[in-house]
Amino acid sequence: MWRKIALGFIVVPLGVVLIALAVVNRKPVQLVLDPFGALDPSLSIEAPLFLLVLGVFAFGLIVGGIATWFTQSKWRRMAREEASEAREWRRQADRLEKELESIDSTRVRARLPAD
């Protein structure tokens, strides 16, 4: 339900704005990557403005995702350790249940009269 609302109020208008940006800014622009050679740019890119804007957006998205992944590493490590500990506790509980069942079965057999 909330995803549909988010899709309707955030993603769709953002898509409309990006499409409008792409349609309006189709002329190529020159992006100079050499800060010291602005008069004679040897290192430059010529592309439509909307491609440059979308490229910067995608680059920021990737860098933000990587930064988030690194900052969440301690939580992933803690989850792995706790899952391992839970598996160990489960194995120990299963082992103790089997021991208890074998002890109970020997007690029951000891109480039965011999034929």
Biopython code that builds the backbone (N, CA, C, O; Angstrom):
import numpy as np
from Bio.PDB.StructureBuilder import StructureBuilder

atoms = [
    (1, "MET", "N", (0.815, -1.188, 0.000)),
    (1, "MET", "CA", (0.000, 0.000, 0.000)),
    (1, "MET", "C", (0.862, 1.257, 0.000)),
    (1, "MET", "O", (0.654, 2.167, -0.802)),
    (2, "TRP", "N", (1.840, 1.293, 0.919)),
    (2, "TRP", "CA", (2.702, 2.473, 1.014)),
    (2, "TRP", "C", (3.598, 2.613, -0.203)),
    (2, "TRP", "O", (3.951, 3.725, -0.596)),
    (3, "ARG", "N", (3.964, 1.490, -0.797)),
    (3, "ARG", "CA", (4.792, 1.561, -2.006)),
    (3, "ARG", "C", (4.038, 2.212, -3.156)),
    (3, "ARG", "O", (4.614, 2.976, -3.931)),
    (4, "LYS", "N", (2.765, 1.912, -3.263)),
    (4, "LYS", "CA", (1.965, 2.515, -4.319)),
    (4, "LYS", "C", (1.821, 4.015, -4.099)),
    (4, "LYS", "O", (1.849, 4.797, -5.050)),
    (5, "ILE", "N", (1.666, 4.409, -2.843)),
    (5, "ILE", "CA", (1.572, 5.838, -2.537)),
    (5, "ILE", "C", (2.894, 6.529, -2.844)),
    (5, "ILE", "O", (2.906, 7.607, -3.439)),
    (6, "ALA", "N", (4.016, 5.912, -2.439)),
    (6, "ALA", "CA", (5.331, 6.486, -2.727)),
    (6, "ALA", "C", (5.561, 6.558, -4.230)),
    (6, "ALA", "O", (6.112, 7.536, -4.734)),
    (7, "LEU", "N", (5.142, 5.527, -4.936)),
    (7, "LEU", "CA", (5.278, 5.525, -6.383)),
    (7, "LEU", "C", (4.475, 6.657, -7.003)),
    (7, "LEU", "O", (4.950, 7.332, -7.917)),
    (8, "GLY", "N", (3.283, 6.863, -6.518)),
    (8, "GLY", "CA", (2.419, 7.899, -7.075)),
    (8, "GLY", "C", (2.863, 9.316, -6.762)),
    (8, "GLY", "O", (2.734, 10.204, -7.604)),
    (9, "PHE", "N", (3.383, 9.540, -5.566)),
    (9, "PHE", "CA", (3.712, 10.898, -5.150)),
    (9, "PHE", "C", (5.173, 11.283, -5.305)),
    (9, "PHE", "O", (5.496, 12.471, -5.295)),
    (10, "ILE", "N", (6.061, 10.316, -5.447)),
    (10, "ILE", "CA", (7.485, 10.649, -5.536)),
    (10, "ILE", "C", (8.075, 10.224, -6.875)),
    (10, "ILE", "O", (8.643, 11.051, -7.589)),
    (11, "VAL", "N", (7.951, 8.976, -7.215)),
    (11, "VAL", "CA", (8.636, 8.435, -8.378)),
    (11, "VAL", "C", (8.044, 8.953, -9.692)),
    (11, "VAL", "O", (8.783, 9.318, -10.606)),
    (12, "VAL", "N", (6.737, 8.983, -9.784)),
    (12, "VAL", "CA", (6.111, 9.429, -11.034)),
    (12, "VAL", "C", (6.411, 10.908, -11.322)),
    (12, "VAL", "O", (6.812, 11.221, -12.443)),
    (13, "PRO", "N", (6.236, 11.837, -10.357)),
    (13, "PRO", "CA", (6.604, 13.227, -10.648)),
    (13, "PRO", "C", (8.098, 13.405, -10.944)),
    (13, "PRO", "O", (8.475, 14.221, -11.785)),
    (14, "LEU", "N", (8.941, 12.638, -10.249)),
    (14, "LEU", "CA", (10.371, 12.712, -10.524)),
    (14, "LEU", "C", (10.671, 12.244, -11.940)),
    (14, "LEU", "O", (11.498, 12.841, -12.629)),
    (15, "GLY", "N", (10.017, 11.198, -12.372)),
    (15, "GLY", "CA", (10.191, 10.722, -13.743)),
    (15, "GLY", "C", (9.727, 11.743, -14.766)),
    (15, "GLY", "O", (10.375, 11.933, -15.795)),
    (16, "VAL", "N", (8.610, 12.402, -14.492)),
    (16, "VAL", "CA", (8.107, 13.435, -15.399)),
    (16, "VAL", "C", (9.105, 14.588, -15.498)),
    (16, "VAL", "O", (9.373, 15.090, -16.590)),
    (17, "VAL", "N", (9.649, 15.002, -14.363)),
    (17, "VAL", "CA", (10.634, 16.092, -14.355)),
    (17, "VAL", "C", (11.887, 15.683, -15.122)),
    (17, "VAL", "O", (12.421, 16.484, -15.891)),
    (18, "LEU", "N", (12.363, 14.469, -14.933)),
    (18, "LEU", "CA", (13.562, 14.021, -15.647)),
    (18, "LEU", "C", (13.324, 13.917, -17.150)),
    (18, "LEU", "O", (14.211, 14.245, -17.939)),
    (19, "ILE", "N", (12.159, 13.472, -17.548)),
    (19, "ILE", "CA", (11.844, 13.405, -18.980)),
    (19, "ILE", "C", (11.765, 14.812, -19.565)),
    (19, "ILE", "O", (12.251, 15.060, -20.669)),
    (20, "ALA", "N", (11.152, 15.731, -18.820)),
    (20, "ALA", "CA", (11.086, 17.128, -19.288)),
    (20, "ALA", "C", (12.482, 17.720, -19.392)),
    (20, "ALA", "O", (12.773, 18.448, -20.342)),
    (21, "LEU", "N", (13.346, 17.423, -18.435)),
    (21, "LEU", "CA", (14.734, 17.898, -18.466)),
    (21, "LEU", "C", (15.456, 17.350, -19.690)),
    (21, "LEU", "O", (16.203, 18.075, -20.346)),
    (22, "ALA", "N", (15.241, 16.100, -19.995)),
    (22, "ALA", "CA", (15.904, 15.485, -21.140)),
    (22, "ALA", "C", (15.420, 16.087, -22.454)),
    (22, "ALA", "O", (16.216, 16.282, -23.373)),
    (23, "VAL", "N", (14.140, 16.380, -22.553)),
    (23, "VAL", "CA", (13.597, 16.934, -23.790)),
    (23, "VAL", "C", (14.088, 18.368, -24.009)),
    (23, "VAL", "O", (14.415, 18.745, -25.134)),
    (24, "VAL", "N", (14.141, 19.157, -22.955)),
    (24, "VAL", "CA", (14.521, 20.568, -23.078)),
    (24, "VAL", "C", (16.023, 20.738, -23.291)),
    (24, "VAL", "O", (16.439, 21.656, -23.997)),
    (25, "ASN", "N", (16.832, 19.885, -22.705)),
    (25, "ASN", "CA", (18.293, 20.055, -22.727)),
    (25, "ASN", "C", (18.962, 19.014, -23.620)),
    (25, "ASN", "O", (19.758, 18.204, -23.145)),
    (26, "ARG", "N", (18.642, 19.035, -24.899)),
    (26, "ARG", "CA", (19.213, 18.073, -25.832)),
    (26, "ARG", "C", (20.473, 18.580, -26.516)),
    (26, "ARG", "O", (21.205, 17.789, -27.110)),
    (27, "LYS", "N", (20.742, 19.876, -26.446)),
    (27, "LYS", "CA", (21.919, 20.430, -27.121)),
    (27, "LYS", "C", (23.180, 20.022, -26.367)),
    (27, "LYS", "O", (23.184, 19.965, -25.138)),
    (28, "PRO", "N", (24.240, 19.741, -27.104)),
    (28, "PRO", "CA", (25.478, 19.350, -26.421)),
    (28, "PRO", "C", (26.136, 20.538, -25.716)),
    (28, "PRO", "O", (26.131, 21.665, -26.211)),
    (29, "VAL", "N", (26.697, 20.246, -24.555)),
    (29, "VAL", "CA", (27.470, 21.228, -23.796)),
    (29, "VAL", "C", (28.849, 20.621, -23.551)),
    (29, "VAL", "O", (29.042, 19.408, -23.638)),
    (30, "GLN", "N", (29.789, 21.489, -23.247)),
    (30, "GLN", "CA", (31.157, 21.024, -23.025)),
    (30, "GLN", "C", (31.464, 21.102, -21.535)),
    (30, "GLN", "O", (31.364, 22.161, -20.916)),
    (31, "LEU", "N", (31.836, 19.968, -20.979)),
    (31, "LEU", "CA", (32.235, 19.892, -19.578)),
    (31, "LEU", "C", (33.749, 19.803, -19.550)),
    (31, "LEU", "O", (34.330, 18.819, -20.009)),
    (32, "VAL", "N", (34.391, 20.838, -19.007)),
    (32, "VAL", "CA", (35.854, 20.891, -18.956)),
    (32, "VAL", "C", (36.300, 20.265, -17.646)),
    (32, "VAL", "O", (35.876, 20.687, -16.570)),
    (33, "LEU", "N", (37.159, 19.256, -17.742)),
    (33, "LEU", "CA", (37.654, 18.543, -16.563)),
    (33, "LEU", "C", (39.052, 18.995, -16.149)),
    (33, "LEU", "O", (39.611, 18.470, -15.186)),
    (34, "ASP", "N", (39.612, 19.948, -16.857)),
    (34, "ASP", "CA", (40.954, 20.457, -16.563)),
    (34, "ASP", "C", (40.818, 21.843, -15.924)),
    (34, "ASP", "O", (40.538, 22.812, -16.630)),
    (35, "PRO", "N", (41.011, 21.960, -14.598)),
    (35, "PRO", "CA", (40.806, 23.258, -13.946)),
    (35, "PRO", "C", (41.861, 24.295, -14.322)),
    (35, "PRO", "O", (41.616, 25.491, -14.159)),
    (36, "PHE", "N", (43.019, 23.882, -14.817)),
    (36, "PHE", "CA", (44.085, 24.829, -15.130)),
    (36, "PHE", "C", (44.133, 25.192, -16.604)),
    (36, "PHE", "O", (44.803, 26.154, -16.981)),
    (37, "GLY", "N", (43.441, 24.444, -17.436)),
    (37, "GLY", "CA", (43.460, 24.712, -18.861)),
    (37, "GLY", "C", (42.088, 25.078, -19.379)),
    (37, "GLY", "O", (41.619, 24.498, -20.359)),
    (38, "ALA", "N", (41.431, 26.042, -18.729)),
    (38, "ALA", "CA", (40.072, 26.402, -19.116)),
    (38, "ALA", "C", (40.034, 27.066, -20.489)),
    (38, "ALA", "O", (39.049, 26.919, -21.213)),
    (39, "LEU", "N", (41.094, 27.798, -20.862)),
    (39, "LEU", "CA", (41.104, 28.467, -22.158)),
    (39, "LEU", "C", (41.339, 27.485, -23.291)),
    (39, "LEU", "O", (40.736, 27.607, -24.358)),
    (40, "ASP", "N", (42.201, 26.524, -23.070)),
    (40, "ASP", "CA", (42.487, 25.501, -24.069)),
    (40, "ASP", "C", (42.223, 24.136, -23.434)),
    (40, "ASP", "O", (43.158, 23.466, -22.996)),
    (41, "PRO", "N", (40.958, 23.724, -23.382)),
    (41, "PRO", "CA", (40.635, 22.484, -22.668)),
    (41, "PRO", "C", (41.107, 21.244, -23.420)),
    (41, "PRO", "O", (40.626, 20.934, -24.510)),
    (42, "SER", "N", (42.041, 20.560, -22.821)),
    (42, "SER", "CA", (42.505, 19.313, -23.423)),
    (42, "SER", "C", (41.728, 18.123, -22.853)),
    (42, "SER", "O", (41.620, 17.074, -23.488)),
    (43, "LEU", "N", (41.205, 18.303, -21.673)),
    (43, "LEU", "CA", (40.451, 17.243, -21.013)),
    (43, "LEU", "C", (39.005, 17.722, -20.862)),
    (43, "LEU", "O", (38.671, 18.413, -19.899)),
    (44, "SER", "N", (38.164, 17.356, -21.807)),
    (44, "SER", "CA", (36.777, 17.809, -21.754)),
    (44, "SER", "C", (35.862, 16.749, -22.348)),
    (44, "SER", "O", (36.291, 15.865, -23.089)),
    (45, "ILE", "N", (34.601, 16.868, -22.002)),
    (45, "ILE", "CA", (33.570, 15.956, -22.496)),
    (45, "ILE", "C", (32.479, 16.812, -23.121)),
    (45, "ILE", "O", (32.059, 17.811, -22.538)),
    (46, "GLU", "N", (32.025, 16.428, -24.291)),
    (46, "GLU", "CA", (30.912, 17.117, -24.917)),
    (46, "GLU", "C", (29.751, 16.137, -25.033)),
    (46, "GLU", "O", (29.841, 15.111, -25.708)),
    (47, "ALA", "N", (28.658, 16.483, -24.355)),
    (47, "ALA", "CA", (27.486, 15.616, -24.328)),
    (47, "ALA", "C", (26.251, 16.470, -24.044)),
    (47, "ALA", "O", (26.372, 17.605, -23.584)),
    (48, "PRO", "N", (25.079, 15.934, -24.312)),
    (48, "PRO", "CA", (23.861, 16.668, -23.948)),
    (48, "PRO", "C", (23.816, 16.888, -22.428)),
    (48, "PRO", "O", (24.254, 16.037, -21.654)),
    (49, "LEU", "N", (23.285, 18.027, -22.022)),
    (49, "LEU", "CA", (23.267, 18.393, -20.607)),
    (49, "LEU", "C", (22.516, 17.367, -19.771)),
    (49, "LEU", "O", (22.943, 17.048, -18.662)),
    (50, "PHE", "N", (21.412, 16.847, -20.281)),
    (50, "PHE", "CA", (20.641, 15.899, -19.479)),
    (50, "PHE", "C", (21.431, 14.622, -19.205)),
    (50, "PHE", "O", (21.256, 14.001, -18.157)),
    (51, "LEU", "N", (22.311, 14.220, -20.150)),
    (51, "LEU", "CA", (23.149, 13.037, -19.899)),
    (51, "LEU", "C", (24.159, 13.307, -18.795)),
    (51, "LEU", "O", (24.423, 12.441, -17.961)),
    (52, "LEU", "N", (24.720, 14.505, -18.791)),
    (52, "LEU", "CA", (25.669, 14.863, -17.735)),
    (52, "LEU", "C", (24.978, 14.905, -16.378)),
    (52, "LEU", "O", (25.516, 14.407, -15.390)),
    (53, "VAL", "N", (23.789, 15.498, -16.327)),
    (53, "VAL", "CA", (23.061, 15.579, -15.061)),
    (53, "VAL", "C", (22.666, 14.183, -14.573)),
    (53, "VAL", "O", (22.836, 13.866, -13.396)),
    (54, "LEU", "N", (22.145, 13.356, -15.468)),
    (54, "LEU", "CA", (21.776, 12.000, -15.070)),
    (54, "LEU", "C", (23.005, 11.168, -14.692)),
    (54, "LEU", "O", (22.939, 10.328, -13.795)),
    (55, "GLY", "N", (24.123, 11.407, -15.380)),
    (55, "GLY", "CA", (25.355, 10.699, -15.038)),
    (55, "GLY", "C", (25.856, 11.069, -13.650)),
    (55, "GLY", "O", (26.293, 10.205, -12.889)),
    (56, "VAL", "N", (25.791, 12.351, -13.326)),
    (56, "VAL", "CA", (26.200, 12.791, -11.988)),
    (56, "VAL", "C", (25.247, 12.221, -10.937)),
    (56, "VAL", "O", (25.680, 11.812, -9.860)),
    (57, "PHE", "N", (23.953, 12.195, -11.251)),
    (57, "PHE", "CA", (22.977, 11.604, -10.341)),
    (57, "PHE", "C", (23.274, 10.126, -10.104)),
    (57, "PHE", "O", (23.257, 9.666, -8.962)),
    (58, "ALA", "N", (23.543, 9.387, -11.167)),
    (58, "ALA", "CA", (23.851, 7.957, -11.042)),
    (58, "ALA", "C", (25.149, 7.743, -10.260)),
    (58, "ALA", "O", (25.236, 6.837, -9.431)),
    (59, "PHE", "N", (26.147, 8.573, -10.524)),
    (59, "PHE", "CA", (27.414, 8.466, -9.796)),
    (59, "PHE", "C", (27.201, 8.715, -8.302)),
    (59, "PHE", "O", (27.746, 7.993, -7.467)),
    (60, "GLY", "N", (26.411, 9.732, -7.964)),
    (60, "GLY", "CA", (26.107, 10.011, -6.561)),
    (60, "GLY", "C", (25.342, 8.879, -5.906)),
    (60, "GLY", "O", (25.568, 8.560, -4.738)),
    (61, "LEU", "N", (24.438, 8.272, -6.657)),
    (61, "LEU", "CA", (23.676, 7.146, -6.142)),
    (61, "LEU", "C", (24.591, 5.962, -5.831)),
    (61, "LEU", "O", (24.442, 5.309, -4.798)),
    (62, "ILE", "N", (25.525, 5.694, -6.722)),
    (62, "ILE", "CA", (26.468, 4.580, -6.520)),
    (62, "ILE", "C", (27.395, 4.856, -5.340)),
    (62, "ILE", "O", (27.612, 3.979, -4.505)),
    (63, "VAL", "N", (27.941, 6.067, -5.266)),
    (63, "VAL", "CA", (28.839, 6.414, -4.160)),
    (63, "VAL", "C", (28.085, 6.364, -2.826)),
    (63, "VAL", "O", (28.622, 5.880, -1.830)),
    (64, "GLY", "N", (26.845, 6.860, -2.804)),
    (64, "GLY", "CA", (26.048, 6.802, -1.583)),
    (64, "GLY", "C", (25.740, 5.371, -1.168)),
    (64, "GLY", "O", (25.759, 5.051, 0.021)),
    (65, "GLY", "N", (25.457, 4.513, -2.135)),
    (65, "GLY", "CA", (25.199, 3.107, -1.829)),
    (65, "GLY", "C", (26.422, 2.411, -1.250)),
    (65, "GLY", "O", (26.318, 1.625, -0.308)),
    (66, "ILE", "N", (27.583, 2.710, -1.827)),
    (66, "ILE", "CA", (28.825, 2.113, -1.310)),
    (66, "ILE", "C", (29.120, 2.616, 0.091)),
    (66, "ILE", "O", (29.515, 1.836, 0.959)),
    (67, "ALA", "N", (28.934, 3.917, 0.325)),
    (67, "ALA", "CA", (29.172, 4.481, 1.656)),
    (67, "ALA", "C", (28.222, 3.867, 2.681)),
    (67, "ALA", "O", (28.633, 3.560, 3.800)),
    (68, "THR", "N", (26.973, 3.689, 2.313)),
    (68, "THR", "CA", (26.001, 3.065, 3.215)),
    (68, "THR", "C", (26.384, 1.623, 3.498)),
    (68, "THR", "O", (26.282, 1.159, 4.633)),
    (69, "TRP", "N", (26.826, 0.915, 2.466)),
    (69, "TRP", "CA", (27.231, -0.481, 2.650)),
    (69, "TRP", "C", (28.386, -0.576, 3.647)),
    (69, "TRP", "O", (28.395, -1.458, 4.506)),
    (70, "PHE", "N", (29.366, 0.337, 3.534)),
    (70, "PHE", "CA", (30.502, 0.310, 4.464)),
    (70, "PHE", "C", (30.083, 0.680, 5.877)),
    (70, "PHE", "O", (30.580, 0.090, 6.837)),
    (71, "THR", "N", (29.176, 1.648, 6.029)),
    (71, "THR", "CA", (28.772, 2.040, 7.380)),
    (71, "THR", "C", (27.916, 0.985, 8.057)),
    (71, "THR", "O", (27.855, 0.948, 9.286)),
    (72, "GLN", "N", (27.255, 0.125, 7.292)),
    (72, "GLN", "CA", (26.424, -0.921, 7.875)),
    (72, "GLN", "C", (27.184, -2.218, 8.109)),
    (72, "GLN", "O", (26.581, -3.221, 8.494)),
    (73, "SER", "N", (28.479, -2.220, 7.887)),
    (73, "SER", "CA", (29.250, -3.462, 8.011)),
    (73, "SER", "C", (29.229, -4.006, 9.429)),
    (73, "SER", "O", (29.196, -5.222, 9.618)),
    (74, "LYS", "N", (29.247, -3.124, 10.441)),
    (74, "LYS", "CA", (29.244, -3.641, 11.817)),
    (74, "LYS", "C", (27.920, -4.341, 12.135)),
    (74, "LYS", "O", (27.905, -5.316, 12.887)),
    (75, "TRP", "N", (26.814, -3.858, 11.577)),
    (75, "TRP", "CA", (25.528, -4.495, 11.825)),
    (75, "TRP", "C", (25.443, -5.842, 11.119)),
    (75, "TRP", "O", (24.881, -6.789, 11.668)),
    (76, "ARG", "N", (25.990, -5.943, 9.914)),
    (76, "ARG", "CA", (25.997, -7.232, 9.216)),
    (76, "ARG", "C", (26.870, -8.236, 9.954)),
    (76, "ARG", "O", (26.515, -9.410, 10.067)),
    (77, "ARG", "N", (28.023, -7.770, 10.461)),
    (77, "ARG", "CA", (28.904, -8.660, 11.214)),
    (77, "ARG", "C", (28.207, -9.147, 12.478)),
    (77, "ARG", "O", (28.289, -10.327, 12.816)),
    (78, "MET", "N", (27.517, -8.241, 13.182)),
    (78, "MET", "CA", (26.817, -8.629, 14.403)),
    (78, "MET", "C", (25.710, -9.631, 14.079)),
    (78, "MET", "O", (25.505, -10.584, 14.830)),
    (79, "ALA", "N", (25.001, -9.431, 12.982)),
    (79, "ALA", "CA", (23.937, -10.366, 12.596)),
    (79, "ALA", "C", (24.513, -11.741, 12.282)),
    (79, "ALA", "O", (23.928, -12.753, 12.666)),
    (80, "ARG", "N", (25.656, -11.795, 11.585)),
    (80, "ARG", "CA", (26.294, -13.086, 11.299)),
    (80, "ARG", "C", (26.698, -13.790, 12.584)),
    (80, "ARG", "O", (26.477, -14.992, 12.730)),
    (81, "GLU", "N", (27.296, -13.042, 13.526)),
    (81, "GLU", "CA", (27.743, -13.648, 14.778)),
    (81, "GLU", "C", (26.555, -14.163, 15.588)),
    (81, "GLU", "O", (26.615, -15.259, 16.145)),
    (82, "GLU", "N", (25.476, -13.380, 15.655)),
    (82, "GLU", "CA", (24.311, -13.810, 16.419)),
    (82, "GLU", "C", (23.610, -14.993, 15.751)),
    (82, "GLU", "O", (23.079, -15.861, 16.443)),
    (83, "ALA", "N", (23.600, -15.039, 14.430)),
    (83, "ALA", "CA", (23.021, -16.186, 13.744)),
    (83, "ALA", "C", (23.846, -17.439, 14.024)),
    (83, "ALA", "O", (23.286, -18.517, 14.225)),
    (84, "SER", "N", (25.163, -17.304, 14.040)),
    (84, "SER", "CA", (26.028, -18.440, 14.350)),
    (84, "SER", "C", (25.786, -18.909, 15.786)),
    (84, "SER", "O", (25.714, -20.109, 16.048)),
    (85, "GLU", "N", (25.663, -17.966, 16.702)),
    (85, "GLU", "CA", (25.401, -18.316, 18.094)),
    (85, "GLU", "C", (24.040, -18.994, 18.232)),
    (85, "GLU", "O", (23.904, -19.948, 18.998)),
    (86, "ALA", "N", (23.034, -18.519, 17.506)),
    (86, "ALA", "CA", (21.705, -19.131, 17.561)),
    (86, "ALA", "C", (21.746, -20.564, 17.023)),
    (86, "ALA", "O", (21.100, -21.456, 17.574)),
    (87, "ARG", "N", (22.515, -20.783, 15.933)),
    (87, "ARG", "CA", (22.646, -22.151, 15.413)),
    (87, "ARG", "C", (23.314, -23.059, 16.442)),
    (87, "ARG", "O", (22.912, -24.210, 16.611)),
    (88, "GLU", "N", (24.330, -22.542, 17.127)),
    (88, "GLU", "CA", (25.022, -23.335, 18.141)),
    (88, "GLU", "C", (24.073, -23.678, 19.298)),
    (88, "GLU", "O", (24.058, -24.815, 19.770)),
    (89, "TRP", "N", (23.291, -22.708, 19.750)),
    (89, "TRP", "CA", (22.324, -22.969, 20.827)),
    (89, "TRP", "C", (21.274, -23.992, 20.378)),
    (89, "TRP", "O", (20.863, -24.846, 21.164)),
    (90, "ARG", "N", (20.844, -23.904, 19.117)),
    (90, "ARG", "CA", (19.853, -24.846, 18.601)),
    (90, "ARG", "C", (20.440, -26.257, 18.564)),
    (90, "ARG", "O", (19.766, -27.218, 18.934)),
    (91, "ARG", "N", (21.691, -26.385, 18.119)),
    (91, "ARG", "CA", (22.342, -27.707, 18.102)),
    (91, "ARG", "C", (22.447, -28.273, 19.516)),
    (91, "ARG", "O", (22.208, -29.460, 19.739)),
    (92, "GLN", "N", (22.805, -27.416, 20.462)),
    (92, "GLN", "CA", (22.938, -27.881, 21.838)),
    (92, "GLN", "C", (21.567, -28.288, 22.400)),
    (92, "GLN", "O", (21.466, -29.295, 23.101)),
    (93, "ALA", "N", (20.531, -27.528, 22.104)),
    (93, "ALA", "CA", (19.185, -27.881, 22.581)),
    (93, "ALA", "C", (18.734, -29.202, 21.974)),
    (93, "ALA", "O", (18.151, -30.031, 22.673)),
    (94, "ASP", "N", (18.993, -29.414, 20.683)),
    (94, "ASP", "CA", (18.621, -30.681, 20.044)),
    (94, "ASP", "C", (19.366, -31.852, 20.685)),
    (94, "ASP", "O", (18.786, -32.909, 20.933)),
    (95, "ARG", "N", (20.654, -31.648, 20.947)),
    (95, "ARG", "CA", (21.448, -32.705, 21.576)),
    (95, "ARG", "C", (20.909, -33.034, 22.966)),
    (95, "ARG", "O", (20.798, -34.206, 23.328)),
    (96, "LEU", "N", (20.574, -31.999, 23.748)),
    (96, "LEU", "CA", (20.063, -32.233, 25.097)),
    (96, "LEU", "C", (18.678, -32.894, 25.060)),
    (96, "LEU", "O", (18.367, -33.715, 25.923)),
    (97, "GLU", "N", (17.847, -32.547, 24.074)),
    (97, "GLU", "CA", (16.546, -33.203, 23.943)),
    (97, "GLU", "C", (16.715, -34.686, 23.642)),
    (97, "GLU", "O", (15.994, -35.516, 24.196)),
    (98, "LYS", "N", (17.664, -35.027, 22.769)),
    (98, "LYS", "CA", (17.909, -36.435, 22.455)),
    (98, "LYS", "C", (18.413, -37.183, 23.687)),
    (98, "LYS", "O", (18.011, -38.321, 23.933)),
    (99, "GLU", "N", (19.297, -36.542, 24.465)),
    (99, "GLU", "CA", (19.794, -37.175, 25.690)),
    (99, "GLU", "C", (18.654, -37.394, 26.679)),
    (99, "GLU", "O", (18.569, -38.443, 27.316)),
    (100, "LEU", "N", (17.779, -36.396, 26.802)),
    (100, "LEU", "CA", (16.653, -36.508, 27.720)),
    (100, "LEU", "C", (15.697, -37.610, 27.280)),
    (100, "LEU", "O", (15.187, -38.357, 28.115)),
    (101, "GLU", "N", (15.450, -37.718, 25.983)),
    (101, "GLU", "CA", (14.586, -38.780, 25.477)),
    (101, "GLU", "C", (15.191, -40.152, 25.736)),
    (101, "GLU", "O", (14.477, -41.089, 26.092)),
    (102, "SER", "N", (16.491, -40.275, 25.561)),
    (102, "SER", "CA", (17.123, -41.586, 25.810)),
    (102, "SER", "C", (17.094, -41.930, 27.296)),
    (102, "SER", "O", (16.925, -43.092, 27.665)),
    (103, "ILE", "N", (17.258, -40.920, 28.145)),
    (103, "ILE", "CA", (17.181, -41.186, 29.596)),
    (103, "ILE", "C", (15.769, -41.586, 29.977)),
    (103, "ILE", "O", (15.578, -42.520, 30.756)),
    (104, "ASP", "N", (14.771, -40.885, 29.434)),
    (104, "ASP", "CA", (13.370, -41.221, 29.734)),
    (104, "ASP", "C", (13.015, -42.617, 29.232)),
    (104, "ASP", "O", (12.304, -43.356, 29.912)),
    (105, "SER", "N", (13.502, -42.983, 28.053)),
    (105, "SER", "CA", (13.176, -44.304, 27.508)),
    (105, "SER", "C", (13.830, -45.405, 28.333)),
    (105, "SER", "O", (13.240, -46.474, 28.490)),
    (106, "THR", "N", (15.019, -45.180, 28.862)),
    (106, "THR", "CA", (15.646, -46.209, 29.713)),
    (106, "THR", "C", (14.917, -46.313, 31.033)),
    (106, "THR", "O", (14.815, -47.410, 31.582)),
    (107, "ARG", "N", (14.407, -45.219, 31.566)),
    (107, "ARG", "CA", (13.641, -45.270, 32.812)),
    (107, "ARG", "C", (12.325, -46.012, 32.596)),
    (107, "ARG", "O", (11.901, -46.786, 33.455)),
    (108, "VAL", "N", (11.684, -45.782, 31.465)),
    (108, "VAL", "CA", (10.418, -46.460, 31.172)),
    (108, "VAL", "C", (10.668, -47.955, 31.028)),
    (108, "VAL", "O", (9.888, -48.757, 31.541)),
    (109, "ARG", "N", (11.739, -48.348, 30.340)),
    (109, "ARG", "CA", (12.066, -49.764, 30.179)),
    (109, "ARG", "C", (12.410, -50.407, 31.514)),
    (109, "ARG", "O", (12.127, -51.585, 31.732)),
    (110, "ALA", "N", (13.019, -49.636, 32.405)),
    (110, "ALA", "CA", (13.384, -50.199, 33.715)),
    (110, "ALA", "C", (12.155, -50.439, 34.558)),
    (110, "ALA", "O", (12.171, -51.340, 35.397)),
    (111, "ARG", "N", (11.103, -49.687, 34.382)),
    (111, "ARG", "CA", (9.876, -49.835, 35.147)),
    (111, "ARG", "C", (8.973, -50.952, 34.620)),
    (111, "ARG", "O", (8.145, -51.480, 35.363)),
    (112, "LEU", "N", (9.127, -51.314, 33.341)),
    (112, "LEU", "CA", (8.283, -52.360, 32.787)),
    (112, "LEU", "C", (8.675, -53.725, 33.376)),
    (112, "LEU", "O", (9.857, -54.015, 33.564)),
    (113, "PRO", "N", (7.668, -54.550, 33.661)),
    (113, "PRO", "CA", (7.996, -55.894, 34.171)),
    (113, "PRO", "C", (8.590, -56.758, 33.068)),
    (113, "PRO", "O", (8.216, -56.647, 31.900)),
    (114, "ALA", "N", (9.488, -57.588, 33.444)),
    (114, "ALA", "CA", (10.139, -58.484, 32.474)),
    (114, "ALA", "C", (9.210, -59.631, 32.140)),
    (114, "ALA", "O", (8.477, -60.096, 33.013)),
    (115, "ASP", "N", (9.217, -60.099, 30.913)),
    (115, "ASP", "CA", (8.381, -61.220, 30.479)),
    (115, "ASP", "C", (8.942, -62.530, 30.863)),
    (115, "ASP", "O", (8.348, -63.567, 30.565)),
]
sb = StructureBuilder()
sb.init_structure("model")
sb.init_model(0)
sb.init_chain("A")
sb.init_seg("    ")
for serial, (resi, resn, name, xyz) in enumerate(atoms, 1):
    if name == "N":
        sb.init_residue(resn, " ", resi, " ")
    sb.init_atom(name, np.array(xyz, "f"), 0.0, 1.0, " ", f" {name:<3s}", serial, name[0])
structure = sb.get_structure()
